[in-house]
Amino acid sequence: MRLTEKQKAVLLALTNGWQTPAQIAEKVAANAGVGVSYRASYVNQPLNALMREGLVEKKPDTRGQYRLTPGGAAIKDKVAHETQR
């Protein structure tokens, strides 16, 4: 599975806990460096793509909350390892 840079950035910002797109965007910006900021809309397209791949799930009873699936957590670990090289 090939992930775009934007999808990788969103994947690395996600956790096993439920997060809103605004929280995810904040984390993406923090990971990108000083002086960078993103709106919640920045992460919508990558989130949808990651959901189609089964790496992210949407909370069924609440709007706009996302978290990693177990498979997503494994891919996140792999991507994090690759980016540290």
C-alpha positions as CSV (number, residue, x, y, z in Angstrom):
1,M,0.0,0.0,0.0
2,R,1.4,3.4,-1.0
3,L,0.6,6.4,1.1
4,T,0.9,10.0,0.1
5,E,3.0,12.3,2.3
6,K,-0.2,13.9,3.5
7,Q,-1.7,10.5,4.4
8,K,1.5,9.6,6.2
9,A,1.4,12.9,8.2
10,V,-2.2,12.3,9.3
11,L,-1.4,8.6,10.1
12,L,1.5,9.6,12.3
13,A,-0.8,12.2,14.1
14,L,-3.5,9.6,14.9
15,T,-3.7,7.6,18.1
16,N,-5.8,4.7,19.5
17,G,-8.0,7.3,21.2
18,W,-10.8,9.2,19.5
19,Q,-9.8,12.5,18.0
20,T,-11.5,15.3,16.1
21,P,-10.1,16.5,12.7
22,A,-9.1,19.8,14.5
23,Q,-7.1,17.8,17.0
24,I,-5.5,15.8,14.3
25,A,-4.6,18.9,12.3
26,E,-3.0,20.5,15.3
27,K,-0.8,17.4,15.8
28,V,0.1,17.3,12.1
29,A,1.1,21.0,12.3
30,A,3.2,20.3,15.5
31,N,4.9,17.4,13.8
32,A,5.7,19.6,10.7
33,G,7.5,22.2,12.7
34,V,7.4,25.7,14.2
35,G,5.1,28.3,12.5
36,V,3.0,25.7,10.6
37,S,-0.7,25.5,11.1
38,Y,-3.5,23.6,9.4
39,R,-7.3,23.7,9.5
40,A,-9.4,20.7,10.2
41,S,-10.3,20.5,6.5
42,Y,-6.6,19.8,5.7
43,V,-7.0,16.3,7.2
44,N,-10.4,15.3,5.7
45,Q,-9.3,13.9,2.4
46,P,-6.4,11.8,3.9
47,L,-8.7,10.6,6.7
48,N,-11.3,9.3,4.1
49,A,-8.5,7.6,2.1
50,L,-7.2,6.0,5.3
51,M,-10.7,4.8,6.2
52,R,-11.1,3.2,2.8
53,E,-7.9,1.3,3.4
54,G,-9.1,0.1,6.8
55,L,-6.4,2.0,8.8
56,V,-8.7,4.4,10.5
57,E,-12.2,4.1,11.9
58,K,-14.9,6.7,12.5
59,K,-16.8,6.6,15.8
60,P,-20.3,5.3,14.9
61,D,-22.3,7.2,17.5
62,T,-20.5,10.6,17.4
63,R,-19.8,12.8,14.4
64,G,-16.3,13.6,13.5
65,Q,-14.2,11.4,15.8
66,Y,-11.5,9.1,14.4
67,R,-8.9,6.6,15.6
68,L,-6.5,4.1,14.4
69,T,-7.6,0.5,13.8
70,P,-5.2,-2.3,15.0
71,G,-4.0,-2.6,11.4
72,G,-3.5,1.2,11.2
73,A,-1.4,1.1,14.3
74,A,0.9,-1.5,12.8
75,I,1.3,0.6,9.6
76,K,1.9,3.7,11.7
77,D,4.7,1.9,13.5
78,K,6.2,0.9,10.1
79,V,5.9,4.4,8.7
80,A,7.4,6.0,11.9
81,H,10.3,3.6,11.6
82,E,10.9,4.5,8.0
83,T,10.8,8.2,8.6
84,Q,13.4,7.9,11.4
85,R,16.0,6.6,9.0
